[in-house]
Amino acid sequence: MKPTTLPVYYYLDHFVEMLHFVEKTYSEILTDEHRSFTARFRGLSKDAQCLLIRMVNRRGAIFNRALFKYPEITDLEVAARDLIACGHARGLRAEDYSAFVLCLPKTALLDGARAAGFGRDIRTSWSKPVLADFFVAAIPFDLAAKHCGAGGFIALDNTRPIEFLLYLYFGKTVEDLKNFALRDLGVLRTNRETSFSARFSDSDEAHACFHYSQVLAGIEVRSADVFDRAAVAILDGPPRTTEYAADLAARAACQVGQFFEKQGDKDLAERLYRFGGSADCRERLVRLLYAKGDKEAAENLLRDIIDDPESDDEHLFATDFYARKFGGRRTGLCTELLRSGRTIVVDDTHRGNPEAGVAGVLRRQGGQVYFAENTLWHTLFGLLFWEELFESGQLHSGFDWVPHCLRDRTFYRRFAPQIDGKLAEVRSGNALAIVLRTVATRWGRPNGLFAWEHVQIGALRALLEGAGADGLAEIVRAMCDDFRGMRDGFPDLMHVRDGKVSFVEVKTEGDAIRRNQLTRLRQLENAGIPAEIGRVDYRFDPEQDYVVVDIETTGAWSSGDRITEIGAVKVRNHQVVDEWHSLVNPQRPIPAKIVELTGITNQMVRDAPVFHEVADSFVAFMGDGIFVAHNVNFDYGFLSYEYERLERRFRFPKLCTCVGMRRRYPGHKSYGLGKLCAIYDIELEEHHRALCDARAAARLLNLINKKRDDGVSTEAEQAA
C-alpha cells in the first residue's frame, strides 16, 4: 500500500488552525506574552514560520542545520536568521553542552577532541556516551564548539508560549503537532462535535494546571537533576486555585516525594507530601512518620483522616492502618476479606482465565453470569448521562474524549438538577428507558468512557432490574462526585439468580486484594448490593463440561483452507452426555488427496450448510465447556479463524489430549491418535472422520482425567 503523502504546508496550516481556535476560545486567558508571540509569528516569513513549526515537531531543542531538508522551505538559512532575530531560535550556549555532544556522531567527537589538543586523552574504543562525558568534564565548551562545528547548529528558544497554547488546545502537555497527522492518516480518531468550550475558566487556573502538568511530564525522565528541579517547581509553584490544579500538584508532589523518600531525603519528602495534601500524599506521610519513629504524629494524622476522609478509599486506609499499628489487630482488612472469601472449585484447565471458570461454576449452580468489572459501570454511567457528558460543551477540542468535568470533579456541581432528575428515575425503576433511548439514538458514536462493542444490554437490564434501586442510585451518585476515583476496582462478575443481582471478585492463590477493590466491595455492600470474594481452588472438577472436538478440512493452512466437517462430544464426570456433528460446505473444491484421506467428497458437502449457518449452534453446544482436541491448536486455530471471518469472538480454555497423554502416559514411540487407539484398545473405525475421531479423543480424555482426578493436576495438558 502506497504511504499517504501529507500536503506541503500541512503542519503550518494546522498550527494556524490551532492558533485561531485558541485565540477564539481562550481570549480571556491568554496573556500579553502569548498575544505577542502570535503577532510575531504572523509577522514572520512563510519559510520562517514553517521552520519554527518543523523544529517544534522534532525531538529535542538542538538541531544541526545541515540536516534540515523540507520541501516547503525555499531558503533555510534566511529562515533560520529570521528566527534568531525574533528570539525564537539562537546559537548554542554552554548550557547546551551535553545535548550538543550527544547530537554529534562518534567520529566527529574523536576528530574534535584531537583538534582541540586532547587526542592523547581519548580512546577510539570508547563508546559515544563515554566520549560525551569526557568532553563535558575535560574540554571547555568554547573549545569544543570551535572544533566540533557548533556554528552549524541552532537551538529553539522561548518555546513556553507555544507549549502553553498547545496545552490549551490538547488538554495535556505536548510539544508537537503529531496528533494532527495521526488523525489525518486514520491512526487517531477525533470526536465529531462542532462547538467546543474552554476547559479552563480563568487565567490563574490555566497557568497553574499548565505548570504542574509540565512537572508531571518532566519527571517521566527519571534522573536526580530532573527530580531536584521538579521539587523546586512544586514547592515554589503557582497557587492552586481549583480542585483540578490542586490534584495535578498533589500527583506531582506524591511522585517526587516518593523519589526522595527512596533516596533517603525524608525531610524533603515530608515537605512535598504536606504540600500535596491529597489522600495519596497523606497516606505516604502517615507511613513516613511512622517509619521515622514519630508515631504520635502518625496517630494524630490518622485520626484527622478518619474524622474527615477525602474518600471511602482514604477512610479505609486510615482505619485499617490505625487498627494494625495502634489498635492491636494483627492482619489487614484486605487480608481478612481475602481469607473470608467463599471457596469455589474450578477445573485447573482454567488457569490463566479464572473468571471464565468461576462464571461456568456459577451458571451450573443456577442463574446468569456476566463479565462486568469496570466496563459495566462505565457503560451505565455514560448511557445515563450522555447528554450532560457529550452534548453540553464539556469536550474542549476535537482531540478530547473524556469530558474535563470528570477530570476536575465538577460534573455534579455543573449538572446537579439534571443528575438528580436521572437519579430519581433510577430510584423509581425507570432508568432502563433512559439507557435504551441513548442506545437507540447514539449507537456507535465514539466516546471516552466505553466501547460500543462491549455494551451488554442484557447485563444492563439485569443490573437495573435486579439490584436495589436506592443502592444503585447511591453508587451512580458517587461516580458523579468522583468518576476518576471510582473508575476502577469493581468486581469481575455479576451473578443474576432469581432476579437478584450479586457481584463476585475472583481471586486465585497468590492474588492480593487491592484497596480500591476492597472499597468497591464495601460500597456495594453498604448500598445493599451483595458482593463477595470468590477464592478459586484449582483442581479437577468432575462437573466441568469438556467438549472434545475434531474437524476435517481442505488442507492444513487455517487462513487459506476451510472446514469440511465438525464433530464434537461433550464429556462430564467421565461420561459422554451429548454429541454434535455437521458436514460443512467449504465453498471451494476438496483436493483429491484430502478426499482419499477423509472420504469426504465434493458431492457430500455440496448441499451442506456453510460455516456461518452452524456457527451459533456450535457455540451453544460449547457452552462453558473446555475445548479439547488431539493436537488442539490445529482444530482450535481453524475454528477461531472461521469466527474471526464472521467478526465474532471465539475464546475457550484448551486442553490437548496429545500433550496430556505424553505427560500422563509416557514411553510410547508415537502419540498419534491412531497409534494411541491401537495401544489402549479404543474403537476407531472411521479414522479421519470428525465425529469418530472426537469419540476416540474423548476416550483418551477420560484416561487423562482419571489420573488428574486421582492426583495433583499439572498445567501441561493446556500446552498449546
N, C-alpha and C positions, 0 to 999 in steps of 0.2 A: 504494500500500500504506500502510495507516494505521500511523504510527510507534508503537513499543511504549512504553507508559507505565509507569514504574517505580513500585512501591508507595511510599506516603507516607513511611514510615520506612526506606526501602531502605538508605541509607548508614549510618544508625545501627545497623540490625540487622547489617550486615556488619562494621562496626567492632567491635561487641561480639563477633561471631563470631571476628574476628581476635584480639582481646584474650584470649578464652577459650583459643584454640589456643596462643598464645604462652605464656600463663601455665602451661598444662599441659605443653607440650613443652620449654620453656626455663626451668623454675623455678629451676635451679641457676645460670643465667647472669644472670638479672635482678637488678639492684641495688636498694638502698633507694630510689634516685631513681625507678626505674620502678614499683616497688610503690606508692610514694607517689602517683605520677601516676594509676595505675589506681584507687586508693582515692578520690582527689579527684574523678576523672571520674565514678565511680559515685555520688558524693555530690551531683553537680550535678543541677539540674532537667532534665527531658527537653528543654525548649526550649534550655537552655544546652548540653547535650550535642550536640544537632542543629546548633546554630550553630557550635560548635567544629569539628565534622566538615565542615560546609559550607565554613568558612574554610580548613581544611586542604586541601580538594579544589580550591580556587580557585587561580589563578595569582597568585604574588606573596605578600607578607606584609602589605600595607596595603590597607584597604578603606574605601570610602565607605558608611557605614551606611544612607544613604538608598537605596542600590541593593540592599539585602537584601530579597528578596521570596521567602519559602519557605513552601510550604503546610503543612509540618509544625510550623512555629514560630508560636505564638499571640501572643507578646509579645516582639518583637525587642529592645526597649530593656532590659527586665528581664533577658533572656538575656545581652545584652552587658555589663550591670553585674555579673552573676554571674561572667562570665569574667574581667573585670578584677579583681574581688575575690579570686578564687582564683589569680591570677597567670598565666592562660593568654592574656590579652589586656591591652592597655594603650593609653593615648593616644599621640599622636605625639611623637617626640623629635627633637633636632637631627640625629641620625644617620639619620633617615628623610627628610631634606630632599629629596634628589634623587629618591627614589622618589615622594614626595608630590606634587611639582610635575609629575612626568610623569603622575600619575593625573588631573590636572585638565584640563578642556578649554581650548583656547586662549583662548576668551572670558573664562573665569574668571581666567586668568593676566593678561590685559590689564586687566580690572577691578580685580584685586587690586593690580597694580603702581600703577595710578592712585590707588587708595585709600590706598596706603602712601606716596604722595608721589613716585613715580618715573615719573609719566606722561610727562614731557618726555624721559626717557632711553630710552624704548622706541619701537618702530615697529610699527604694526599689520601691516606686510608681513613681519615676522619669522616664521619657522617656529616651531612649538612647541618643538622641541629647542633652538633658539637662545634662545627666551624662558626655557626652563627653566635653561639655562646662565647666563643673566643673573641670574635670581633667586638661584641658589646663590652667584654671585660678588659680587653687589652689594647684596642685600637680606637683612638679618638674619633668621634663622629665626623668631624670636618675632614679628617684624613681619609676615612672610608668613603665619604660622599664624593671626594675628589677622584679617587681611583676606582670606584665601583659604578660610576655613571649615575649618581643621584640626580644630576641635572635633567636626565631624561624621564624623571618620574614626576607625578603630580598627585596631590592629596586632596580629598574632599575637605571642606572647611565649613563650619557653621551649618550643620545639617539638622540641628534641633527643630527649626521651624518646619522643615519638610516632614520630619518624623512625627511631629505633633499633628500636622494636617492629615497624614496617613492614619494616625491613631483615631482621630475623629471619624474618619471615613470607615475604616475596617473594624473599629472597636477593639483592637488589640495592637500590640507593638509589632509593626512590620517595617522593613527597611527597603522595600522594593514594590514593584507593580506586577509581580509574577502571578498574583491571583487573577488579574485580568486575562493573562494569556491562558491560564489553566481553565478559566471559564470559556473562553472563545474556542479553545481546542477541544472542548467537550469533556475535559477531565474533572472540572469542578462545576457543580450546578449552583445556580443562584435563584433566589426567590423571584416571584413574578409580580410583586407589589409595584404599584406605580407612584405612590406617595409615601414619603418617609418623614419621621420626626427626628429631632435632635435627641441623642442619647444622654446628653448632659444638660442640666437646667441652668447652670451658671458657670462663669469662668473659673472660679476658685475650685469647684468640684472637678471640672475637666482637667485642670493643670495638676491637681493633687493625684487624680487617678492616673494620669499620664506618667507622673513622676514615679509612683510606686509600681506601676506596670513595667516601666523600664528597669527598675531594680530587680523585679522578679525575672524578667527576660535575661538580664545580665548575669544572674547567678547560675544560669544553666552552664556557663563556663566555670567549672569548679576549681578555682585556684585561690590561694591565700590572698593575693593582691585584690582580686575581684571581691572577695568577701570583706576585706578591710574597707574598701571603698563603699560597698553596699551598707555596712554598718553605719558609716558616717551619713550616707544618703538617707537612711531610715531615721536615725535619731535627730538629724537636722532637717528633716523633710518638711514640706508644707503642712499646714493644718488640715485635719481630716474632717471636712465639713458635712459629709454624708456617710451613710452606712456602707455604701459601696467603696468609697475611698478608705474608710476605716478597715474594711475587710481586706482590701488589697495590701494595705500597710501591715496588717496583722499577719497575713500569709507570708509576706516578705520577712517580717521580724521573727516569725517562728522558724522559718527555714534557715535564716542566717544565724539565729540564736543556737540552733542545734549544731551548726558547724562549729561555732566557738565553744560550745559545751563539750563536743568531742575533742577539740583541741586543748581542753583544759582551762580555757579562759572563762571560768564560771561567772565572774563578776560582769563581764560584758554580756554574756548570755542572759543573765538575770535582768540587766538593764533593757535588753531587747524584748524579753518576754513581758516585762512590766509595761513597756511602751506599746506592745501589740494589744494586750488586754483582751484578746479573743479567748474563746473556750480552749482552743488548742494551745495558746500561749499560757493560759492559766494552768492547764494540765502539766505542761512542761515545767512551769515554775514550781508547782507543788512537788513534782518529782525531784527537781533540782534542789530545792530547800531541804527536802527530806534526806537526800543523798549527802548534802553538806553537813548534816547533823543539826540543822536548825528546825527541829521537829515542832517547836511551839509555833513558829511562823507558818509552817506547812499545815498544822492543825487549824490555825485560825483562818487561813485562806480556804481550806476545805469547808469550814463552817460557813464562810461567806458564800461559797459557791452553792452549798446545799440550800441556804436560805434564799438565794437569788440566782438560780441557774440560767444560763443563756438558752439552753435547750434540754430536752429529755436526755440526750446523749451525754451532755456535761453533768447533769444531775446523777446519772447512772455511774459515771466515773467517780464522782466525788463520794457518793455513798458507799461504793464498793471499796475504794482506796481507804476511806476512813475506817470502815469496818475491819479491814485486814490489818491496818497499821496501828489503829488506836482503839479498836473495839474487840480485839481478841479473836476474830474469825480467821480461820486458817486457809480457807480457799476462796477464790474469787467467784463472783456471780456467774461469769461466763463458764467457768469450770463446773460449778454446781449445776447450772442448767444443762450442760452437756451430759453430765453424769445421770441426770434425772430423766433424760430423753427416752422415749419408747424405742425398744429394740425391734428392728424389722429385718427378718431373714430375707436376704436377696441372693439369688444364684450368682456364684462368683464369676460367671461369664460376663456379668455387667460391670466388672471392674473397668474404670475409665469413664463410665456413664451411669453412676449410681442412681441419679434422678429417674432415669428410664426404668431401672429395676424396681425402685420403690413405687413408681407410678403403676407398673404392672401388678405388683402385690396388692396395692390399694384397690385397683379395678376388680381384681378377683374377689376381694372382700366385699365389694358392692359399691355402686355409685360411679361417678365420672371423675376423671383427674385431668387437670390442665396444667401445662408448664407455665407458671406465672412469673415468678421472680419480679424484677422491676418493670418489665415490659408491660404487664397487665395494668399496673398502676399509672405508668406514664400515658398509656393509651386512654384510660378512663379520664385522666386529668385533661389531656389535650382535647378529647372529643367533647367533654362537658363545657370547656371554656374556650372553644375555638375562636369565637368572635372577639372576645377580650384579648386573647393572646396574639392572633394573627390578622385581625381585621380592624384594629383600632389604633394603628400608628405605633405599635410597640416594636416594630422592626425599623432599623435605622439606616440601612443601605441594602443594596441587592445581595450583599455577601452575608447578611445576618440571617441566622436560622433560629436561634434561641432568643426570645424576647428579653430585652435588657431588664425589664421589671422583675424577671425571675432571678436574674443575677444580683440585682441590688436589693432584693426583698421588698419591693414596693408594690407588688402585684395586688395584694389585698387592699392596701391603702388607696390605690388608684381606682379599683373597681369594686369597692365594698358593696354597694347596692346590688349590682348585677350578680356578684358572687353569692351574697346572702340569699338572693332570689333562687338561684340554682341549687344551693344547699337545701333550701326549703323543699324544692322538688325532690331531692334525694331522700329527705326525711319522710316525705309523703308517698314515696314509692313510684314517682313519676319520672325519674331520671332517665330511664331507658328510652323514652320517647325523644329526649334531647340527643342522646347518643346516636340513635338510629337516624334522626334527621340530619345530624352532622355527617354521618357516614354516607347517606344518600346524596347530599348536596356538595360535599367537599372531597369525595373519594379520590385518592391519587394525588392530591395536592401536597407537594413536598413541605416538610416542616422539620424542626429541630428536636422534637420530642419523641416521635415514634415512627416506625416504618409501616406503611400500609400493608405490606405483605405479612406482617406479624400481628395484624389486628385479628383477634379471635372473638367474633360476635357471640358465639356460644358461651365463651368464658365470661364476657362482659354481662351477658344476660343472667348467667348463673350467679355472678357476684352481686349484681344489683337486686336480684330476687331472693337470694339465699342468705345474704349477710344482714345483720341487724341494721335497719335504715339509719337510726341515730348514730350508731357506731361508725358506719361507713361515712356518714357526713362528717364525723369528727376527724377521721383520717384525712379526708379530702380537704377539710378546713386547715389542718396542719400543713398540708402540702402547699396551700395557698399562701400561708405565712412564710414558709421557708422551703421552697422547692429544692434549692441547692442542697440543703441539709438532709432532705428526705428523698433524694434522687436514687438512693440505692439501699441495700440491706434487707429488702423484702424477701419473704420465704420463697423457696423454689417451686413448690407445688400448691395448687388449690384443689381440695377434695370436696366434691359435692355428693352428699348422701342424704336421701330422704328430703331433698330440697334444702338442706342446710349446708352452709359453707364453712370449711375449716382450712387451715394452712399448715404446711409441713416444711420445715427447713431440714434438708438432707445433709447428714454428716457421716463420714466414714472414719475408720480408725486412723488416728493421727491428725484429723482435721481439728481446727480450733474454731470457736465461736468469736467472730469479730464483734466489737462493741456495737457497731451500727445494726448488726443483725439482732443482737440481744435487745436493743432499743426498739426495733420494729416489732419483735415478738411481744414485748411488753405493751407497746402502743396498741397492737391489735387486741391483746387480751383485755386491756383496760377499756377498750371500746366495745367489748362484748363479742369479739370475733375470735373463735378458738384458734390458737396457733401453738405449735409444739415442735420440738426437735425429734427427728426420726434418725436414730442411730443404726447404721447399716451393719449387719452381721453377715459377712460373706461366707457362704457355704453352698453345698449342693442343695437345691430346693426341688423336692420331688413334685411340687405343684406347678413348677415353671413349665410353660409350653416351649418345646423345641420344634421348629419346622425344618425338616430335612428336605433339601431342595436339590433337584438335578435338572439341568437344561441340556437340550441339544441345539446345535447352531449350524450356520452355513460355513463356519470356519473359526479360527482362533483369535481373530482380531476384533475386540469388543467395540471399537469405534467405527468399524467398517462392516463386519459381518453382523448377521441378525439371528434372532432366536427362532427355532422351528418347533420346539416342544418344551413344555414345563411340566414337571411332576413334583409334587410336594406331599410329604407325610408328616402329620402332627403327632408328636410323642409327648405324653405326660405320665410321669411316675412309671417310666419304663414300658408303657403300653401305647400302642397306636390307637389314637382316638378319632382321627379323621384323615381324609386324603383329598387332594386337589390335582386335577390334570387337565391340560388342554394342548392340542396342537396350535401352532401359531403361524399365520401366513407371513413369511419373511419379506414379502414384496420384492423378491429377487430370486433368480434360479438357484437351486441347490446343486453344488458341484457333484460330479459323478462319484468322486472318491468318498464324499460325505454320505451320499445315498448308499453306497456299498457298505460303509461303516455302520450307519444307523438303521438302514432300511426305510427311512422316511423319504418319500418321493415327492416330486413337484405336484403330482396329482392329489396326493394325500392332503397337502396344505393349501391347495388352490381355493377351496371354499371354507377354510378355517378362519377364525377371527384374526384380525391384525392386533398388534400388541395393545394399542390403546383401548380396545374393546374388552380386554381381560384385565387391564391394569387395576381397576377398582376391586374386582373380585379377588385378585391375588393378594393385594394389600390387606383386604378384610380378612382373608384366611391367615395371613401372618399375625394379625392382632398385636399382642405384646410378646410375640414369640422371639426366640433366639434363632437366627439364621444359621443353619448347619448345612455343610456340603463337604464332599470329598474333594480336596483342593479348593477350598471355599472361595478364594479370590477370583477364580475363573467365573463361577456361577454368579457371585455377588457383583463382580465387575460388569458383566453383561446386563444384568437386571438394573443396576444403578444407571448405566448409560441409557437404557431404554426409558427410564423415568426422567432422566435429565432431558432427553429429547422432548418429553411432554412438559418440561419445566416444572417437574414435581420432585419433591424430596424423597429419597429412599434411604433410610438410615435405621439399621438394626444391629445389635451386637452379633458378633460372628463366632462360630466355633468350627474348626476344621477337623473332620474325622481322620484325615491322613496324619496330621500332626499329632492328634490325640492318641492314635494307635501307636505311632512311633514312641511316644512318651510312656504310655501305659503298658505296651506290649512290645518291648524292644527285641531285636535279634533277627528279624526277618530280612531276607535279601531284598524283597520288593514290598512296597506298601501301596501298589496299585489296587484299585477296587476289586478287579477280577482275581488277583492273587490272594488278597485277604479273604475274599468269599470262599475260595477253594480251601484255604487253611482252616477256616472256622466253620466250614460246612453251612454256608449261607446260600440260599437259593438265588440264582442269577440267570434265569432262563433267557431273558431278552436284554442282554448287556447292550448298552448304548441306546436304550430307550428310557426316557426320562423317569417314568413312574417306577419301572423295575429297578433302576439304579438308585432311586431315592429310597425305596423299600429296603434295599440291601444296605445302604449307608445308615439307615435307621437302626438296623441290627448292630452295626459297628458302634453307633452312638450308645446303644444300651450297654455294650461291653465296656465302653469308656465310663459311662455314668455309674455303673455298678461299682467300679473301682473308686470313682470320685465319692460316691456315697459312703464307701467303707473307710475312707481316709481323708487326709488333708488335701484339698484341691490345689492345683498349681495353675499358673497363668498360661502354661504352654499351649493348652488347647485353643487359645484365642489367637495364636500366632498367625499372621497373615503373610 
